[in-house]
């Protein structure tokens, strides 16, 4: 029997609240200083993550390892992130995103560690990050980049966490869903912006978010289209609109062999230069 329970009215607010509680519990068990010592043994390659997404000669796909989502329930009962990541890397993924949020996505930092052991491509920590502690955990587990969701952070926290991530050597994928959030992350100095076609408060998916916002992303910022991308035509359209990279998750994870599905997707897209984005002035 599948999980068909309706999500909370504001899912993002619910997840953020749960995350704050979970982080406080983890920090009580394992103080920040201890995590810092583990993180010091790692050397993140944030610059490599950004370069991989900005490569003009390829369709740069961030392929996602995700067992469950609030919208679909369990996507993959037999979930082996290490093996899935190996398949993605072999298929030509530019980077790999690993869900580490436990309560709503069945994620774990152990999944990130396992993926890091198996692949050499850059790895993104996909979570609802609200504290420096989580960034330190991600670096210690082997992340090269971290997701910061504009809708879940005020301006001060967005800037602070972005600066802390940079100081740790982590790239930041700043995620937005509307023009207001996009303007905020641009003002905060984001180098990589992801436009999420999924509204995290309602879970509705609409590719119009990517189609509409791309013209407001200045040249010089790496633009990533996220969520709802299923076909070669989706990638081709958005590349022509000006996107550098694409985050693809559920459409791959729901296939018997996610790595093979990614290979088929990349083989089917027609090579094309990235479309020019308009220069938008304030």
N, C-alpha and C positions, 0 to 999 in steps of 0.2 A: 504494500500500500504506500503510495507516494505521499510526501508531505505537501499538502495544499493549503496550509494555514495562511491566512492573509498576513502580510507584513504590518508592523506598526504604522500608524499614520505618518510619523516622521522617523523612518528607519535610521537615517544618519544620526539623529540626535540620540536614539536608543543605543546604537553601536558605540558612539563616542563615550556615552556615560558608562557603558559596560567596560570599555577599554581603559578608562581612567581607574576604575576599581581594580581591574586585573593587573595593570601596571603597578599600582600601589602595593598589591599583594606580592608581586614578583620582587619588587625592590625591597620589601621587608624581609624576604627570604634570602635575597642575594644583593647586597648593597652595591651602589654604583661603583665604588672603588674597585670592587672585585671584577665587575664587568669591564671596567676600564683596563685592567691588567690583561684580560683576555683579548680585548680589542686591540691593544698595543702590539699584539703578535701578528696582526693582519695588516695588509697593505692594500686598501681598496683602489680600484682603478676607475674612478669616476670619470676621468677624461676619456678613457677608452669607451665607456658607455655612451657618452655624448657623441664621440666620433663615429661609433657604429651606427647610431641613428641618423646621423647627418650625411652618411655616405651617398653621394649623388648617383652612383652607378648601380644601385640595387633597390629593390623593395625591402626596406628594413622593417622586419617584423619582430616585435617583442611577443614571444609565444608564452602563454601563461599555464602554470601548473596550479590547478584549483580543483579540489575534490567536491566542494559544495557551494551553493550560493543561496541567499535568502529567496531569490525569485524562482529558482528551479528545484530547490532541495538538493539531494545527493545527485551529482552529475556522474560520478564515477565511484562505484562501490569498491572496486579493486583499484586502489590508488597507490602508485609507486612513483613518487615525484622524481626520484633519481633516474629511473628508467625512462620516464616520459621526457625528462630534460635531455637525456642522451639522444633520444630520437629527434628532438627539436634541433639540437646542435648539429646532428648529422644532416638534417634536412636544410639547414642554412639559416636558422634563426639568428638575427642580429644580436638579440639579448633574450634573457629568460626572466619572466616575472614569476615570483613564488609567493602565494598567499600565506601569510603567517598569522592572520587573525583567527583565534581558536573558536570563539563562541558561535559565530554566524557562518564561518566558512570552513570550519574544521582544519584550520591551518596551524602551523607550528614552526618555531625556529629550527626544530630538528629537520624539517623538510628543506629549509634553506641550507642548512649545513650539508645535507645529503646531496643536494644539487651542486653546491660548490665543490664538493669532492669529485663529482663526476664530469663536470664540464669546464671548459676554459673561457667560454663566452661570458660577457658581462651579465651580472645577476641583479635584478631589482627586488628589493624588499617591498612587497605590496601589503600594506596594513593601514590602519587608521592611526597615524602617528600623532601623538599629542605631547610628547616629552622627549627630552634629550636621552633619557634612559633607553627608550626604544631604538633611537639611532645608534647608541652604543651597542645595544644587543645585536642590531643588524650588522654592524661592522664586525663584531666578534664572531658572528655566524658566517661571515664571508660575503656580505652584500657589497656591491659596487655603487649602488644607487638606492635612493629611498623615495617613496611616494609621499607627497604632502598634498592633502585635499583642501583646497581653498574654502569650501563650504563648511568645513569643520574647524576652522581656525580663524581667529581674529587677525587683524593686520599685524599687530605686534608679535603675536606668536608665530605667524607665518614667516616674518622676517627673522625672528630669533632662531627658529628651527632650521631655516635655510642656511643661515650663517653657521650654525653649529654643525650641520651636515657638511658644509664646505670645509670647515676646520678639521673634520674627521676624514676628509678625502673622498666623501661620498657625493656623487652627482644627485641632483634633485629633479624628479619629474613632478612639476606643479600641475595639479589636476583642476580643471574648471568645467562648468556646465553652461554658464551663461556669460553675457558680456560684462556684467558687473564683476564677476569673479575673475574674468580674464584681465580686466583693467587693474584689478588689485595685484595679481601676480606679476604683471608687467612692471607696475610701480615698485614691486618688491625686488625686481632685478632678475626674474626667472630667465634661465638660459634654455630650458626645455619645458614646453607647455603641452599638456595632454588635454584634449577636449573629449570629455566623457559623454557619449550619446545617451548614457543611462542616467536618469535623475536619481540620485542616491536617496532622496527623501521618499520617492514614490515607486521607484524601480521601473518606471516607464522608459522605453527606449525609442529614440527618434534620431535618425541620421541627420536631420535638419540642424541639430546642434553643431555638428562638424561642418556642414555646408555653409552655415550662416557665419560662424565665428572665424573661419580661416582668414577672411579678408582683413580682420582686425589684428592678426598676429604679425608683428613687424618682421621684415626680413632680418636675418641674424639670429632669430630665435628658432630653435628646432621645434617643429610642430608635429604632434603625434595625435592621430585619430584613434579613439578608444571605444570599444563596445559596439555590438550589433553588426560587426563586420563578418560577412559569411562567404562572399563570392569574389572571384577575381574582378568582376565588374565593380564591386564596392571599392576595392583597393585602387583600381585604375581611375575611377571617377575622382576619388579624393586625392590621389597623387596629382592628377591634372589640376585640381583646385589649389594645390600648394602644400600638401602635407609631405613631410620628410619620412615619417614612420607610422607604424600601425600596431596597436596592441590588440591581439586576437586571443580569446580565451575559450568561451563556452563552445563555439562552433568547432574547435579542435578537440576539446576535452570530451565532447559527446561522441566522438568517433572511436571505432575499435582501436585504432592505432594513431594517436595524435601526431606523432612525428611524420608518419606517412601522409596524413591529411595535410600537414603543413607543406610537405614536399609537393603534393599535387597542386595546392594553392599557388605556390611560387612558380611552378612549372607552367601554370595556366595564364598568369598575368602577362600582358603584352609590354615589352620594354618601352619605356617612355620617359622623357625628362620630366622632372618635377615642375609643375606649373608655377608661374610667378605670382607672389602675393602682392596685393596693393600696399603701398606705403600709407599707413594711417597716421595722421597727426592728431595730437591732443586737441 
